[in-house]
Amino acid sequence: MKRMLAAFAAALTLALSLAYGTPAFAHLKAVVNAICDADTNTIVATFGPTAFGFPGTGAGVGSDCGGFMLSMDQAGWHIIHDLRTGGAWWQGSAGTACPQGDACYTLIFLKN
């Protein structure tokens, strides 16, 4: 009897969580990644869709990192990850977006 009651409670909890839960992807529209060169404080690469006011991959390259963040905010994009902290830096090498020998980090923006 206790097992049946526990199974019923578990099934009821699962059913209610599925019925009233909001899907995680419901409000996600688009994501843009920008790679910033910390040595020169410039954007060296961007990756994202041509949508929601963002011109597409490569837009903003050469601009100031702080200025790029402000312009993205004004266009309705919100930074969700600023990887300047937490040891998320890397050193550039030949053939990558980050210039060889420079320190780079990623900024991730979400359109909501």
LUMDRENZA-968941 format. One record per residue: x negated, y negated, z negated of N, C-alpha, C in turn. Coordinates in nm, 2 decimals, padded with zeros to 4 digits. Layout:
BEGIN
+--------+--------+--------+--------+--------+--------+--------+--------+--------+
|    n_X |    n_Y |    n_Z |   ca_X |   ca_Y |   ca_Z |    c_X |    c_Y |    c_Z |
+--------+--------+--------+--------+--------+--------+--------+--------+--------+
|      X |      Y |      Z |      X |      Y |      Z |      X |      Y |      Z |
...
+--------+--------+--------+--------+--------+--------+--------+--------+--------+
END
This chain:
BEGIN
+--------+--------+--------+--------+--------+--------+--------+--------+--------+
|    n_X |    n_Y |    n_Z |   ca_X |   ca_Y |   ca_Z |    c_X |    c_Y |    c_Z |
+--------+--------+--------+--------+--------+--------+--------+--------+--------+
| -00.08 |  00.12 |  00.00 |  00.00 |  00.00 |  00.00 | -00.09 | -00.13 |  00.00 |
| -00.19 | -00.13 | -00.08 | -00.28 | -00.24 | -00.09 | -00.35 | -00.26 |  00.05 |
| -00.39 | -00.15 |  00.11 | -00.46 | -00.16 |  00.24 | -00.36 | -00.22 |  00.35 |
| -00.24 | -00.18 |  00.35 | -00.14 | -00.23 |  00.44 | -00.12 | -00.38 |  00.42 |
| -00.11 | -00.42 |  00.29 | -00.09 | -00.56 |  00.26 | -00.22 | -00.65 |  00.30 |
| -00.33 | -00.59 |  00.28 | -00.46 | -00.66 |  00.32 | -00.47 | -00.67 |  00.47 |
| -00.43 | -00.56 |  00.54 | -00.43 | -00.57 |  00.69 | -00.33 | -00.67 |  00.74 |
| -00.21 | -00.67 |  00.68 | -00.11 | -00.77 |  00.72 | -00.16 | -00.91 |  00.70 |
| -00.22 | -00.94 |  00.58 | -00.27 | -01.07 |  00.55 | -00.38 | -01.11 |  00.65 |
| -00.46 | -01.02 |  00.69 | -00.57 | -01.05 |  00.78 | -00.51 | -01.08 |  00.92 |
| -00.42 | -01.00 |  00.96 | -00.35 | -01.02 |  01.09 | -00.28 | -01.15 |  01.09 |
| -00.21 | -01.19 |  00.99 | -00.14 | -01.31 |  00.98 | -00.23 | -01.43 |  00.98 |
| -00.34 | -01.42 |  00.91 | -00.44 | -01.53 |  00.91 | -00.50 | -01.55 |  01.05 |
| -00.53 | -01.44 |  01.12 | -00.59 | -01.45 |  01.26 | -00.48 | -01.51 |  01.35 |
| -00.36 | -01.47 |  01.34 | -00.26 | -01.52 |  01.43 | -00.24 | -01.67 |  01.41 |
| -00.23 | -01.71 |  01.28 | -00.22 | -01.85 |  01.25 | -00.34 | -01.94 |  01.30 |
| -00.46 | -01.88 |  01.28 | -00.57 | -01.96 |  01.33 | -00.58 | -01.97 |  01.48 |
| -00.53 | -01.87 |  01.55 | -00.53 | -01.88 |  01.70 | -00.41 | -01.98 |  01.74 |
| -00.30 | -01.98 |  01.67 | -00.19 | -02.06 |  01.71 | -00.21 | -02.20 |  01.68 |
| -00.28 | -02.24 |  01.57 | -00.30 | -02.38 |  01.54 | -00.44 | -02.43 |  01.56 |
| -00.53 | -02.35 |  01.60 | -00.66 | -02.40 |  01.62 | -00.68 | -02.48 |  01.75 |
| -00.76 | -02.58 |  01.75 | -00.79 | -02.66 |  01.87 | -00.91 | -02.59 |  01.94 |
| -00.90 | -02.56 |  02.07 | -01.01 | -02.51 |  02.14 | -01.13 | -02.61 |  02.14 |
| -01.25 | -02.55 |  02.13 | -01.37 | -02.64 |  02.12 | -01.40 | -02.71 |  02.24 |
| -01.35 | -02.66 |  02.36 | -01.38 | -02.73 |  02.48 | -01.27 | -02.83 |  02.53 |
| -01.18 | -02.85 |  02.45 | -01.06 | -02.93 |  02.49 | -01.09 | -03.07 |  02.52 |
| -01.19 | -03.13 |  02.46 | -01.22 | -03.28 |  02.49 | -01.35 | -03.30 |  02.56 |
| -01.42 | -03.20 |  02.59 | -01.55 | -03.22 |  02.65 | -01.53 | -03.25 |  02.80 |
| -01.59 | -03.37 |  02.84 | -01.57 | -03.41 |  02.98 | -01.70 | -03.39 |  03.05 |
| -01.81 | -03.44 |  03.00 | -01.94 | -03.43 |  03.07 | -02.05 | -03.46 |  02.97 |
| -02.17 | -03.41 |  03.01 | -02.29 | -03.42 |  02.93 | -02.40 | -03.47 |  03.02 |
| -02.48 | -03.57 |  02.97 | -02.60 | -03.62 |  03.04 | -02.72 | -03.60 |  02.95 |
| -02.83 | -03.55 |  03.00 | -02.96 | -03.54 |  02.93 | -03.05 | -03.64 |  02.99 |
| -03.13 | -03.71 |  02.90 | -03.23 | -03.80 |  02.95 | -03.36 | -03.77 |  02.88 |
| -03.47 | -03.77 |  02.95 | -03.60 | -03.74 |  02.89 | -03.68 | -03.88 |  02.88 |
| -03.72 | -03.91 |  02.76 | -03.79 | -04.03 |  02.73 | -03.94 | -04.01 |  02.70 |
| -04.02 | -04.08 |  02.77 | -04.17 | -04.08 |  02.74 | -04.19 | -04.17 |  02.63 |
| -04.23 | -04.12 |  02.51 | -04.26 | -04.20 |  02.39 | -04.38 | -04.29 |  02.41 |
| -04.47 | -04.25 |  02.49 | -04.59 | -04.33 |  02.51 | -04.56 | -04.46 |  02.58 |
| -04.47 | -04.46 |  02.68 | -04.44 | -04.58 |  02.76 | -04.30 | -04.63 |  02.72 |
| -04.22 | -04.56 |  02.64 | -04.09 | -04.59 |  02.61 | -04.00 | -04.61 |  02.73 |
| -04.02 | -04.52 |  02.83 | -03.93 | -04.53 |  02.95 | -03.87 | -04.39 |  02.97 |
| -03.76 | -04.40 |  03.04 | -03.69 | -04.28 |  03.09 | -03.76 | -04.22 |  03.21 |
| -03.80 | -04.09 |  03.20 | -03.87 | -04.03 |  03.31 | -03.79 | -03.93 |  03.39 |
| -03.67 | -03.89 |  03.33 | -03.58 | -03.81 |  03.41 | -03.44 | -03.81 |  03.34 |
| -03.34 | -03.80 |  03.42 | -03.20 | -03.78 |  03.37 | -03.13 | -03.67 |  03.45 |
| -03.05 | -03.60 |  03.39 | -02.97 | -03.49 |  03.45 | -02.83 | -03.50 |  03.41 |
| -02.74 | -03.51 |  03.50 | -02.60 | -03.52 |  03.47 | -02.51 | -03.53 |  03.60 |
| -02.38 | -03.53 |  03.58 | -02.29 | -03.54 |  03.69 | -02.27 | -03.68 |  03.74 |
| -02.22 | -03.69 |  03.87 | -02.18 | -03.82 |  03.92 | -02.04 | -03.84 |  03.88 |
| -02.01 | -03.88 |  03.76 | -01.88 | -03.89 |  03.71 | -01.87 | -03.99 |  03.59 |
| -01.75 | -04.04 |  03.56 | -01.73 | -04.12 |  03.44 | -01.83 | -04.23 |  03.42 |
| -01.86 | -04.30 |  03.53 | -01.95 | -04.42 |  03.53 | -02.10 | -04.39 |  03.53 |
| -02.13 | -04.26 |  03.53 | -02.28 | -04.22 |  03.54 | -02.31 | -04.19 |  03.68 |
| -02.41 | -04.26 |  03.74 | -02.44 | -04.25 |  03.88 | -02.49 | -04.11 |  03.93 |
| -02.54 | -04.03 |  03.83 | -02.59 | -03.89 |  03.87 | -02.73 | -03.87 |  03.83 |
| -02.78 | -03.75 |  03.85 | -02.92 | -03.72 |  03.82 | -03.01 | -03.81 |  03.88 |
| -03.11 | -03.86 |  03.80 | -03.21 | -03.95 |  03.84 | -03.18 | -04.10 |  03.81 |
| -03.05 | -04.13 |  03.77 | -03.01 | -04.26 |  03.74 | -03.08 | -04.31 |  03.61 |
| -03.13 | -04.43 |  03.61 | -03.20 | -04.49 |  03.49 | -03.34 | -04.46 |  03.48 |
| -03.40 | -04.38 |  03.57 | -03.54 | -04.35 |  03.56 | -03.62 | -04.48 |  03.57 |
| -03.72 | -04.49 |  03.48 | -03.80 | -04.61 |  03.47 | -03.75 | -04.72 |  03.38 |
| -03.63 | -04.71 |  03.33 | -03.58 | -04.81 |  03.24 | -03.62 | -04.78 |  03.09 |
| -03.61 | -04.88 |  03.01 | -03.64 | -04.87 |  02.87 | -03.55 | -04.78 |  02.80 |
| -03.60 | -04.69 |  02.71 | -03.52 | -04.59 |  02.64 | -03.41 | -04.65 |  02.56 |
| -03.44 | -04.75 |  02.48 | -03.34 | -04.82 |  02.40 | -03.24 | -04.89 |  02.49 |
| -03.28 | -04.95 |  02.60 | -03.19 | -05.02 |  02.69 | -03.09 | -04.92 |  02.76 |
| -03.15 | -04.80 |  02.79 | -03.07 | -04.69 |  02.85 | -02.96 | -04.64 |  02.75 |
| -03.00 | -04.63 |  02.62 | -02.90 | -04.58 |  02.52 | -02.79 | -04.69 |  02.51 |
| -02.82 | -04.82 |  02.51 | -02.72 | -04.92 |  02.50 | -02.63 | -04.92 |  02.62 |
| -02.69 | -04.91 |  02.74 | -02.60 | -04.91 |  02.86 | -02.51 | -04.79 |  02.87 |
| -02.56 | -04.67 |  02.82 | -02.48 | -04.55 |  02.82 | -02.36 | -04.57 |  02.72 |
| -02.39 | -04.64 |  02.60 | -02.29 | -04.66 |  02.50 | -02.18 | -04.76 |  02.56 |
| -02.23 | -04.86 |  02.63 | -02.13 | -04.96 |  02.69 | -02.04 | -04.89 |  02.79 |
| -02.10 | -04.79 |  02.86 | -02.02 | -04.71 |  02.96 | -01.93 | -04.61 |  02.90 |
| -01.93 | -04.59 |  02.77 | -01.84 | -04.50 |  02.70 | -01.90 | -04.36 |  02.67 |
| -02.03 | -04.35 |  02.69 | -02.11 | -04.23 |  02.66 | -02.16 | -04.24 |  02.51 |
| -02.16 | -04.14 |  02.44 | -02.20 | -04.14 |  02.30 | -02.32 | -04.04 |  02.28 |
| -02.42 | -04.09 |  02.22 | -02.54 | -04.00 |  02.19 | -02.50 | -03.89 |  02.09 |
| -02.52 | -03.77 |  02.12 | -02.48 | -03.66 |  02.03 | -02.61 | -03.60 |  01.97 |
| -02.72 | -03.61 |  02.04 | -02.85 | -03.55 |  01.99 | -02.96 | -03.65 |  02.03 |
| -03.03 | -03.70 |  01.93 | -03.14 | -03.78 |  01.95 | -03.26 | -03.70 |  01.90 |
| -03.33 | -03.64 |  01.99 | -03.43 | -03.54 |  01.95 | -03.57 | -03.61 |  01.92 |
| -03.57 | -03.73 |  01.87 | -03.69 | -03.80 |  01.83 | -03.74 | -03.74 |  01.69 |
| -03.64 | -03.69 |  01.62 | -03.67 | -03.64 |  01.49 | -03.66 | -03.49 |  01.48 |
| -03.72 | -03.43 |  01.38 | -03.71 | -03.28 |  01.36 | -03.81 | -03.20 |  01.44 |
| -03.91 | -03.27 |  01.49 | -04.02 | -03.19 |  01.56 | -03.98 | -03.15 |  01.70 |
| -03.89 | -03.22 |  01.76 | -03.84 | -03.17 |  01.89 | -03.92 | -03.24 |  02.01 |
| -04.04 | -03.29 |  01.98 | -04.12 | -03.35 |  02.08 | -04.20 | -03.25 |  02.16 |
| -04.24 | -03.28 |  02.27 | -04.33 | -03.19 |  02.34 | -04.43 | -03.27 |  02.42 |
| -04.54 | -03.21 |  02.46 | -04.65 | -03.28 |  02.53 | -04.63 | -03.24 |  02.68 |
| -04.63 | -03.35 |  02.77 | -04.61 | -03.32 |  02.91 | -04.73 | -03.25 |  02.97 |
| -04.70 | -03.18 |  03.08 | -04.80 | -03.11 |  03.15 | -04.77 | -03.12 |  03.30 |
| -04.86 | -03.08 |  03.38 | -04.85 | -03.10 |  03.53 | -04.73 | -03.02 |  03.58 |
| -04.65 | -03.09 |  03.67 | -04.54 | -03.03 |  03.73 | -04.41 | -03.04 |  03.65 |
| -04.41 | -03.12 |  03.54 | -04.29 | -03.13 |  03.46 | -04.24 | -03.28 |  03.46 |
| -04.12 | -03.31 |  03.41 | -04.07 | -03.45 |  03.41 | -04.15 | -03.54 |  03.32 |
| -04.21 | -03.48 |  03.21 | -04.29 | -03.56 |  03.12 | -04.43 | -03.57 |  03.17 |
| -04.49 | -03.69 |  03.19 | -04.62 | -03.70 |  03.24 | -04.73 | -03.62 |  03.16 |
| -04.82 | -03.57 |  03.22 | -04.93 | -03.49 |  03.16 | -04.99 | -03.57 |  03.04 |
| -05.00 | -03.51 |  02.92 | -05.06 | -03.57 |  02.81 | -04.98 | -03.67 |  02.73 |
| -04.86 | -03.70 |  02.78 | -04.77 | -03.79 |  02.71 | -04.68 | -03.71 |  02.62 |
| -04.63 | -03.78 |  02.51 | -04.53 | -03.71 |  02.42 | -04.39 | -03.75 |  02.47 |
| -04.30 | -03.66 |  02.48 | -04.16 | -03.68 |  02.53 | -04.06 | -03.62 |  02.44 |
| -03.94 | -03.67 |  02.45 | -03.82 | -03.62 |  02.37 | -03.70 | -03.64 |  02.46 |
| -03.59 | -03.57 |  02.42 | -03.47 | -03.57 |  02.49 | -03.36 | -03.64 |  02.42 |
| -03.28 | -03.71 |  02.49 | -03.15 | -03.77 |  02.44 | -03.04 | -03.71 |  02.51 |
| -02.94 | -03.66 |  02.44 | -02.82 | -03.60 |  02.50 | -02.70 | -03.68 |  02.47 |
| -02.63 | -03.71 |  02.58 | -02.51 | -03.80 |  02.57 | -02.38 | -03.72 |  02.60 |
| -02.27 | -03.75 |  02.54 | -02.14 | -03.68 |  02.56 | -02.04 | -03.79 |  02.60 |
| -01.96 | -03.76 |  02.71 | -01.85 | -03.85 |  02.75 | -01.73 | -03.79 |  02.68 |
| -01.67 | -03.87 |  02.60 | -01.55 | -03.82 |  02.53 | -01.43 | -03.91 |  02.55 |
+--------+--------+--------+--------+--------+--------+--------+--------+--------+
END
